[in-house]
């Protein structure tokens, strides 16, 4: 059982780019409508798009797609939770565990989608 770490790293990088683009676009759209705190909604939508993208990008070249997708989502969510806890945020342990679980689930879903696309007849 060999973990293909390069695929996981590429998946995390792709997921971070997707999360950043979606977050900035959402923030700009919500900020123009004068919503009070658009950064929270933008962050959630960015992570909601970035975590499956990380799983998909990590899993599209591996044999065990769901595993590598879930691992990429977990690594990306772990980086976000590490940054949130070290930057002086007031994130509680249950919310950090929920973020890690969401990263695992959404990354695995992206990996499953990549695996399905690899095996679908064209």
C-alpha positions as a LaTeX table, in Angstrom:
\begin{tabular}{lrrr}
\hline
Residue & $x$ (\AA) & $y$ (\AA) & $z$ (\AA) \\
\hline
Unk1 & 0.00 & 0.00 & 0.00 \\
Unk2 & 1.87 & 3.05 & $-1.27$ \\
Unk3 & 0.59 & 6.55 & $-0.73$ \\
Unk4 & 1.28 & 8.79 & $-3.68$ \\
Unk5 & 2.21 & 11.95 & $-1.83$ \\
Unk6 & 2.86 & 13.97 & $-4.97$ \\
Unk7 & $-0.78$ & 13.53 & $-5.97$ \\
Unk8 & $-1.90$ & 14.57 & $-2.49$ \\
Unk9 & 0.29 & 17.70 & $-2.60$ \\
Unk10 & $-1.01$ & 18.62 & $-6.06$ \\
Unk11 & $-4.56$ & 18.09 & $-4.81$ \\
Unk12 & $-4.02$ & 20.36 & $-1.81$ \\
Unk13 & $-2.51$ & 23.05 & $-4.06$ \\
Unk14 & $-5.42$ & 22.87 & $-6.51$ \\
Unk15 & $-7.92$ & 22.91 & $-3.65$ \\
Unk16 & $-6.28$ & 25.96 & $-2.11$ \\
Unk17 & $-6.40$ & 27.83 & $-5.43$ \\
Unk18 & $-10.06$ & 26.94 & $-5.96$ \\
Unk19 & $-10.91$ & 27.93 & $-2.39$ \\
Unk20 & $-9.12$ & 31.26 & $-2.77$ \\
Unk21 & $-10.80$ & 32.12 & $-6.07$ \\
Unk22 & $-14.28$ & 31.17 & $-4.85$ \\
Unk23 & $-13.77$ & 32.99 & $-1.54$ \\
Unk24 & $-12.58$ & 36.22 & $-3.17$ \\
Unk25 & $-15.35$ & 36.16 & $-5.78$ \\
Unk26 & $-18.00$ & 35.47 & $-3.14$ \\
Unk27 & $-16.61$ & 38.15 & $-0.84$ \\
Unk28 & $-16.60$ & 40.74 & $-3.66$ \\
Unk29 & $-20.16$ & 39.89 & $-4.62$ \\
Unk30 & $-21.46$ & 39.97 & $-1.06$ \\
Unk31 & $-19.49$ & 43.09 & $-0.18$ \\
Unk32 & $-21.11$ & 44.98 & $-3.05$ \\
Unk33 & $-24.54$ & 44.16 & $-1.61$ \\
Unk34 & $-23.63$ & 45.68 & 1.78 \\
Unk35 & $-23.96$ & 42.47 & 3.81 \\
Unk36 & $-22.50$ & 42.91 & 7.31 \\
Unk37 & $-19.88$ & 40.14 & 7.48 \\
Unk38 & $-19.25$ & 38.67 & 4.03 \\
Unk39 & $-15.93$ & 37.08 & 5.00 \\
Unk40 & $-17.49$ & 34.19 & 6.95 \\
Unk41 & $-19.83$ & 33.21 & 4.14 \\
Unk42 & $-17.04$ & 33.58 & 1.59 \\
Unk43 & $-14.73$ & 31.34 & 3.63 \\
Unk44 & $-17.37$ & 28.64 & 4.01 \\
Unk45 & $-18.25$ & 28.64 & 0.31 \\
Unk46 & $-14.56$ & 28.66 & $-0.62$ \\
Unk47 & $-13.85$ & 25.65 & 1.57 \\
Unk48 & $-17.00$ & 23.96 & 0.32 \\
Unk49 & $-15.66$ & 24.21 & $-3.22$ \\
Unk50 & $-11.95$ & 23.77 & $-2.45$ \\
Unk51 & $-12.11$ & 20.56 & $-0.43$ \\
Unk52 & $-13.83$ & 18.46 & $-3.13$ \\
Unk53 & $-11.55$ & 20.04 & $-5.74$ \\
Unk54 & $-8.54$ & 18.94 & $-3.67$ \\
Unk55 & $-9.90$ & 15.40 & $-3.52$ \\
Unk56 & $-10.66$ & 15.33 & $-7.22$ \\
Unk57 & $-7.24$ & 16.65 & $-8.25$ \\
Unk58 & $-5.44$ & 14.24 & $-5.93$ \\
Unk59 & $-7.44$ & 11.21 & $-7.02$ \\
Unk60 & $-7.53$ & 11.57 & $-10.77$ \\
Unk61 & $-4.13$ & 9.88 & $-11.31$ \\
Unk62 & $-4.10$ & 7.32 & $-8.49$ \\
Unk63 & $-5.42$ & 3.79 & $-8.23$ \\
Unk64 & $-6.99$ & 4.25 & $-4.78$ \\
Unk65 & $-8.88$ & 7.40 & $-5.66$ \\
Unk66 & $-11.18$ & 7.77 & $-2.66$ \\
Unk67 & $-8.32$ & 7.26 & $-0.18$ \\
Unk68 & $-6.08$ & 9.83 & $-1.84$ \\
Unk69 & $-8.96$ & 12.28 & $-2.25$ \\
Unk70 & $-9.90$ & 11.97 & 1.41 \\
Unk71 & $-6.26$ & 12.35 & 2.43 \\
Unk72 & $-5.92$ & 15.54 & 0.36 \\
Unk73 & $-9.09$ & 16.95 & 1.91 \\
Unk74 & $-7.86$ & 16.05 & 5.37 \\
Unk75 & $-4.45$ & 17.65 & 4.80 \\
Unk76 & $-6.06$ & 20.82 & 3.45 \\
Unk77 & $-8.54$ & 21.03 & 6.32 \\
Unk78 & $-5.69$ & 20.33 & 8.76 \\
Unk79 & $-3.75$ & 23.26 & 7.34 \\
Unk80 & $-6.77$ & 25.54 & 7.69 \\
Unk81 & $-7.43$ & 24.40 & 11.26 \\
Unk82 & $-3.75$ & 24.76 & 12.19 \\
Unk83 & $-3.73$ & 28.29 & 10.79 \\
Unk84 & $-6.99$ & 29.14 & 12.56 \\
Unk85 & $-5.81$ & 27.89 & 15.93 \\
Unk86 & $-2.34$ & 29.47 & 15.72 \\
Unk87 & $-3.47$ & 32.89 & 14.51 \\
Unk88 & $-5.26$ & 33.71 & 17.74 \\
Unk89 & $-8.72$ & 32.66 & 16.60 \\
Unk90 & $-11.31$ & 31.44 & 19.07 \\
Unk91 & $-12.11$ & 28.18 & 17.30 \\
Unk92 & $-13.30$ & 25.46 & 19.66 \\
Unk93 & $-12.12$ & 21.86 & 19.52 \\
Unk94 & $-15.50$ & 20.53 & 18.26 \\
Unk95 & $-15.53$ & 23.06 & 15.42 \\
Unk96 & $-11.98$ & 22.10 & 14.43 \\
Unk97 & $-12.91$ & 18.41 & 14.52 \\
Unk98 & $-15.97$ & 19.18 & 12.38 \\
Unk99 & $-13.71$ & 20.94 & 9.87 \\
Unk100 & $-11.38$ & 17.93 & 9.76 \\
Unk101 & $-14.33$ & 15.55 & 9.34 \\
Unk102 & $-15.76$ & 17.75 & 6.60 \\
Unk103 & $-12.40$ & 17.80 & 4.86 \\
Unk104 & $-12.23$ & 14.03 & 5.02 \\
Unk105 & $-15.78$ & 13.62 & 3.70 \\
Unk106 & $-15.65$ & 16.27 & 0.98 \\
Unk107 & $-12.19$ & 15.23 & $-0.18$ \\
Unk108 & $-13.34$ & 11.62 & $-0.32$ \\
Unk109 & $-16.40$ & 12.68 & $-2.32$ \\
Unk110 & $-14.15$ & 14.48 & $-4.80$ \\
Unk111 & $-11.98$ & 11.37 & $-5.02$ \\
Unk112 & $-15.02$ & 9.21 & $-5.58$ \\
Unk113 & $-16.15$ & 11.50 & $-8.39$ \\
Unk114 & $-12.70$ & 11.33 & $-10.01$ \\
Unk115 & $-12.72$ & 7.54 & $-9.75$ \\
Unk116 & $-16.20$ & 7.37 & $-11.28$ \\
Unk117 & $-15.11$ & 9.53 & $-14.18$ \\
Unk118 & $-12.06$ & 7.31 & $-14.78$ \\
Unk119 & $-14.20$ & 4.18 & $-15.07$ \\
Unk120 & $-17.16$ & 5.60 & $-16.96$ \\
Unk121 & $-17.63$ & 4.42 & $-20.55$ \\
Unk122 & $-17.24$ & 7.14 & $-23.12$ \\
\hline
\end{tabular}
